[in-house]
Amino acid sequence: MATQAAINLEDFLPATFTAPELTDEQFLALCELFPDATLEYTEEGQILIMPPTDPVSGARVALVVHRLLNWVDKTGRGMVCGPDSGFRFPTRARRAPDASWFEGYPETKERFPVFAPQFVIEVRSPDDRIARLRDKMQRYIAAGVLLAWLIDPFERTVTIYRPNREPEILANPASVAGDGPVEGFVLDLSGIFA
């Protein structure tokens, strides 16, 4: 008689599977099954389950969020969120950018209102595939984000995404200056690049 071995999905993270037409309640119930992971949901109904990142990558993201928050504190403009905040985009995607900034939070009783932050930043970690991250950045712009930065500490680049423009790649910059919605914000990259 054959015995069945239980499979612990967390042993195989990051993982991707498809669940089209997932409701808010179903998505939140799924998140409860993986309390230590980050879940995202694509426009096509793919669920991405990502394990916690390593401490060095986490420190890089914390620096980015901290520096963006300092700018908000000085200017009094907008709100900043870190990677533990989820957004439900107009494209049906649910994403949790490493850092995000927005003005004008929608007045609603919904836990996750449908809207896109105006500015997002992703910081590549060792497990991130660059092609997937580039696709994700393009999807942010298609969903209504006005400015998106992909920081790659390993290649020492920052790729800037804007609507109706080709991505702009900055090689080995000491800092990167915001424009559009975050005009005046300058991100010092010391401590962020590898």
N, C-alpha and C positions, 0 to 999 in steps of 0.2 A: 504494500500500500504506500503510495507516494504521499509525502508530507508537503504542505504548502508553507513556504517561508514568507513571513511578513516583510513588506518593503517599506522602509522609512524614507519617504520622499525627500526629507531634509538632507539625507545623505547624498542626494544628487543635485543640490542647488549650485548654481542657478539653474532653474528649469523653466520651460515654456510649454504651455498647452493651450488648446482652443476651447472657448466656451462662448459662442456667439449669443447675443441678446441677454447678457447678464444684467439682472436688475440691481438697483442700489443695495437692497437687502441681501441678495445673494453674494454680491461683491464683499460687503462688510462681514458676512458670515464666513466667507473664505479667508478673509484677513485674520479672523479670530483663530483659524486653524494654524496660522504661522505667525505667532506674536513677535518673534524675533527677526522676521524677514520683512522686506519691502515688496509690496505687490503693486504692479502696474497693469493696466488694461489698454490694449491698442484699439485703434479704430476698427480693425478686422476681427476683434474678439479674442485676440491672443492674451493670455494671462502670463505675465513674467513674474517669477518668484525669485527674489534675489536675497542671498544671505547678508548678514551684516558685513560691512567693509572692514578692512584692517585698520589698526590704530593710526598709522601714518596718513592714509587716505582720509580718515575721519578728521584728523587734525588739520589737513589742508582745507577740507570743506568748512570746518569751524572757523578758520582764518578768513575765508571768503565771506561767510555769513556775518562774522564780527565786523569786518571792514565795511560791508554794505550797510549794516545796522548803524555803525558810527556815522556814516554819511547821512542816513535818515535822521539820526538824532540831531545833527548839525543843521540840516535843512528843514526839518519838520514835515517832510513830504513822504507820504506813502507808508506802506507796511512791508516788512521783510519776513520771509518764512524760510526755514531750513528744510532739510531732506525728510523730516518726519511729517510734513504737511502735504496733503493730497489735493489735487485740482481735478475737477470734472470739466473737461474742455467741450466746446461746442461740437467737436468732431466725434464725440462719444468716448474719447480716450480718457483714461484716468492716469495721471502722472504725478510723480513726486520729485520735482527738480531739486538738485543739491541746494540751490539758493534761488529765491524768487522775490520780485518786488512788484507791487501794484498800488494803484490809487483807485478809490471808488469801489469798495467791496459791495457786492449786490445786497440790497435790502430784501431778505427772504428768510423764511423759517426753515428752509432746507439746510441740512447739515453740510452738504456739498453743492452749493449753487453752481450752475453752468456758467463758467467764465474763464478767461485766460488772463494770467498775470501779464503785465506789459513787458517784463524783463525777466529772463531766467539765465542761470549759470549751471553748467554741469562740469564737474572735475573728474577726469578719467582716473579710475583706479586700476590696479594691476589685472583684475579679472575682466575689465570692460573690453569688448571688441570694438575697435575704432569705427568699423563700418556701421555697426549697430548704433553707436553714439551719433555718428554723422546723420544717419537716417532719422534718429530721434530729434535732433536739432531742426532738421527740415520740417518735421511734423509739428514741432512747437510753432514755427512760423506759419504753417498752413492752418493751425488752430487759432491764430489771432495774436500770438506773441509778437511784439514789435521789435525786440532786440534780444538776441540769445548769444551767449559766449560758451564755447567749448574749450576748456583749459586742459591741455595735455601736458602734465608735468614731466613725462618721460621723453617726449619729443621737444619739450620746451617751446610749445606753440600755443597761441590763442586763436581760435577761428571764430570770426564774427559773422553772425547770420542776421539778415534783415529781409523784410518783404521785398519781392521783385528785384533782388540783387543777388549776384553770385557771392558765395562766402568769401570773406577776406581773411587771409592767414597772416598773422604776425609771428615772425620767427624770433625767438629768444628776447622778447620785450621785458624791460624792467617793470613796466606797468602798462595798463590798458585803460583808455579813457572812454567813458560812456558818452552816448549821444542820444538823440531822440528823447525817449521818456526819462532817461537818467542822465541828461546833459549835466555835466559838472562832477559826476562821480568818476573818480580815478582809483582803480584797484592796483595797489602795490603788490607785486607778485613775489616779493621776498618771503621765503618760508613756504611758498606754494609749489614752486618748481623743484624738481628732484635735484 
